[in-house]
Amino acid sequence: MPFISKDWRSPGEAWVKTEEGWEKKKVLEHCKQIKFKENNEEDKENIDSADQSASHQPHCHITVKSTKEIAGFNELDEAVKRLDFRNAVRDVRRFNYICALLDHLIGQQMTNMSGCAQRALLAMLEEVARHATSSQHNPRSFRRLLNKLRALSVAERSACWGGPLGSQLLWHQHSAKINRILNMGSEFQIQEPHPDLHPKLLNLPEECIREIILRLSDHRDLLAGAQSCDQICSIVSEQRVWRELTKFHFSPEQIELVLPKDTGKVDWNNVYHSLKKTYGLNEERQYAEMLSLCKYCRCLFWKSLGHPCIADQCPDFRARLQEAGGITPPSPVPPSAFLKLFSL
């Protein structure tokens, strides 16, 4: 009798039992290679060659087109582990990307995913909770995820009949992990800096504070900062701050459509919100670092870490690309585009 699944050819994956459940052997080996590289980076004398280091970069080859044999894509949990999302939470450049990904998935959509994917996502969320509570950073993103997780937990408990689909033991583990995350959220409090600690933000010159505020890319951070004290409120109310924010998110052509005829009396706050309502915000500009998709080897990878690409490993292929007009840069993959690869 043939194996009935998305891939009827049955690739015959080898599975290994771990403390967290059953995992694919090839995924575990890839994760061990990444951890081995991280340990060796602390002691560079143990690294044999640059080629060995490059072969263990977090990356994931992905099928981006369905065929008659494969009626779907790679599994989400496999991609999450191969891209090392749990350790990426501790990177300040990738934290908001991971939170945006969890924000899309936590909810009713999460109950429709496979057990392995649910376990991987809750492990990521628990890592976010640990990092946010220990570092006291990004409390807004963490609390938004907590509200969604709390609503999901209440919806599951107040269901009219039955229970969630899947293994009862698996959901018991999920419930225990959700309770741990909610407990960390309830005990989370922002600790005020010691009164003897100097210099503080308000002790800096006004020009320095203005330069810090001009580097914020989210208008919600500006509004939250304006509520903290009068000095920051006066800086946020300046037209220059909103003008730079508008020019960062929107093109000159888009701005020209909204600007009033009398350019001497421009309220850039209203211009920004009008453009945001009309065009929305570009996802590529909201994150310090995103995943990228290589057009040659169909590989997802973190842009700062790179990936072992066929264009770099094969001189003949690279020469043909140069003759065809040069190498095309990888395309950025926002969280919404990443989930579309898995039909989510």
N, C-alpha and C positions, 0 to 999 in steps of 0.2 A: 504494500500500500504506500503510495507516495506521501511525503511529508507535506502537510497542508500549511502554508504560511504565505507571507507576502512574496517570498522567493521559493517557488515550488521545487527548485533544483536542490534545496537543502544543502547549504555549504558545509554542514557537519562541524559546527563550531564546538570547540572544547571548552567546557565550563568547569570552574573551580569554586569550591565552597569556601567562603571567608566568614569572618565574624559578622559582617553586615549582610550576608546572603550570598547567592550564587552570582558569579561574575564571569565574563568571557576571559579566557586565558590570554588572548592577544591584547586585550585592554589592560589587564593587570601587568603584563610584561612591559607595555608602553609606559604605564604610570611608574613602574619601578625604575625604568631608564631615566625618566625625568627627575625622580628623587635622587638617583645616583649622580646625575649631573649637578644638582643643587648642592649635594654634599661635597662634591669635588671642587666646586667653585670657591668654597671656603678654604680649601687647601689646593692651590693651583699646581703644586708639585705632583699631585696624583693624576693630573690630566695627561694622557699620553700624547694626544694630537688634537688639532683643531677640527679634523674631520670627525673624530669620535664625538666631540662636543656638539657639532652641527647636526649629527644624526639623531640627537636626543632632544631637539627643540620641540616644545608643545605645538603640535599641528594635527590636523585631521583631514584626510582625503575624503571627499564627499561626492556622492552621485547626484548630479544636478539635473538629470533627465531620466524619466521613467522609460523602461523598455518592456517588452512582453514578458521577459523573465523576472524582472524586478519591478513590482508595482508600487514602489515607494522609495524612500531615501534611507540614509543611515539613521540609526536610532539616536534619539536625543541624549540619552544617558551616556552612550559611547562617545559622542562628540564632546560632552561636558567634561568627561574624564580625560580624554586625549588632549583637550585644550587647557587642562589644569585650571579649571575655573575656581576651585576651592582655594588654591594658593593665590590666584589672581585677585581675590577679595582684599588681600593685605597690601596690594599695590594701589597707591592713591590715584594713579592715572586710570585704573580699570574699575575702581569701586562703583562709580555711578553707572557704568555700562552693565555690570552684574546686577545692580539693583533694578535698573530699568527692565532687564530680562526677567527677573523674578516678579516684577510688578505686572508684567503681561501674563504670567503663567499662574500666579497664585489666585485662586478663585475657583469657580465652578469648572473651568477648563482643566484644572489640575486633577480632578477626580476622574477624568476621562483618559488620562495617560496611563502608560504601563507602570507596573510596580517598581521596576528599576529606575524609570525616569522620576517617579515621585520620590524615591529614596535619595536620588542624586540632588534633586532640587531642595529637599528639606535639609540635606547636609550642607548645601551652599548657604541656605538661609541661616542655619545655626552658626556657620562660620562668619557670616555678616553680623550676627548678634554678638558673637565673641569679640570681633574686631571693633564694633561700634562702642560696646560697653568698656572695653579696655583702653581704647585710644581717645574716647570722648569726642570723636569726629563724626560728621554726617548724621546727626540725630534725626533730621527731618526725613531722610530717605528710610532710615530704620523704622521710625514710627509709622510711616505710611505702609510699609510692609507688614508691620504688626497689626494694624487695623484691618488689613485684608485677611491676614491669617486668622485673626480673632473672629471675623465675620464668617469665614469658612468653617471654623470649628463649631460656631453656634448653629450654622445651617445644617451641619452633619448631625448634631445632637438633637435638633428639633425636627428632624425628618418625620413625616407622618407615619411611614411604615418602613420596615426593612432596614438595611444598613448599606454602607458603601460596598461596591463590588470589589472582589479580590479576596486575597487570603486574610483570614481573621487575625492570624499572628502578625502579618505585615502591617495591618492597620493598627494593631495594638502597639507596635513599635513606632508607627507614625504618630499616634496619639501621645506617647511618652515624649517623643522628640518635640512635638508642638507645645506640650506643657512646659518643657525646659526652656524653649524659646520665649514663651509668654512670661515665664517667671523672670528671665533675664530682662525682658522689656519692662516689667513692673518695678524692678529694682534699679532700673537705669535712671540716673540723675546726673545732670551736668554739674561737675564740681567747680566751684569758683576758684580762681587762682589765689594763691596766698597774698595777703595784703603787702607783704614785703618784697614780692617779686616785681622786678623792674627790668627793662621798661615795659609798660603796658601799651595797648593799642592807642589809647587816647593821649598818652604821653608823647607820641610821635608828632612831628610837625604836620601841619594840615596838608602840606604838599604830598607827604608820604602816604597819609591816609587816603587822599584823593587818588593817587596812583594805584593803591590796592583796590579801591572800589572800581576803578576803570577796568580792571582785569576780571571782574565778575561777568559771566556770560548769561546768567539767569536773572530775569527781572524779579523773581520771587526772593532771591538773596538780597537784592537792593531794597525791596520793601521791608524785609525782615530786619535788615541793618538800620533802616530809617526809624524803626520802632525802638531800637535799643537805647539811643541817646540823642540829644538835640544837635550835637556837633556832626554826627554822621547823617542825621536827617537833613541838615542844611546842605551838606555836600551832595546827597542823593537828589535833592530837589534842583540841582543845577542843570541847565540845559545841555551842557557839554557831556555829562554822564549818559544821558538818554540818547544824545546824538551819536556818540561812539558805539553805544549798544545797538542802535538802529543800523549803522553802517556795517557792523560786524555780522548781523544776521541777514541783511537784505542787500540786494544788488542796487546800483545807482538807478537802473531803469525802473525798478519797483518803487524806489523812494520818490522818483520824479512824478509818479502817478498820484501820489497822496499829498505831496507838498502843496501848500496854498500858493496862490499867485503872489501874494505879498510875502516874500521870503524874509523880510525884516521882523516879522512877528510869527515865528514858527514855534509851536509847542511840540517839542520832540517826544515828550511822553505820550501825547495823543497820536503822533505819527507812528511811534513804535507799536502801540496797541492796535491801531487801525491796520497796519501791515500784518501783524500777528494774526488778527482775525481774518484777514483776506487770504494770506498765503500760508499761514502756519509757520512753525519754526523748522529749520532744516536739522534733521537728526544728526547729520555728520558734524555739525558745529557744537553739539551739546556735550561731547565727550572728549577728554584729553587723549584717549586712545581707543580704537575700535578694532574689531576683527577685520581682516582683509581676505579676499578670495583671489587666488592666483588663477589667471585665465588659461594657463598652460598645463599645470599639473592638477587643477581642480582641488586645491588644498586651502583649507581655512587655517589662518595663523594670526598671531599677534604681530602687528606691524613692527614694533620695536625689537622683537626677537627674531623675526625672519623665519624661513623654512627651507628645508632641502629641496630645491626646485630643479626640474629637469633642464631648465635654461642655464643654470649654473654648472650642472654636473656633466652635461653633454656639449662639448665644443662644436660639434657639427650642427646640432640643433640651434645653438646660439648664433652661429654664422648664418644659418638660413633666416633667422629672425632679423639679423642686421640687414641682410639683403632685401627683406620684405618691407623694410621701413623702420626698423628699430623695435625694441622691446616695449610692450604695452605695460604700464604700471598696474598693479593689482587694484581691484575695485573695493571700496569700503563696504562693510556689511553692518548696517545698524541693527539694533535688537529685533525690530519688526521683520527685516529681511532675513535675519538668521532663523527666526521661527518659521518663515515661509518655506525654508529648505526642508522642514520636517512636517509640512502640511498643517501647521498650527496657526 
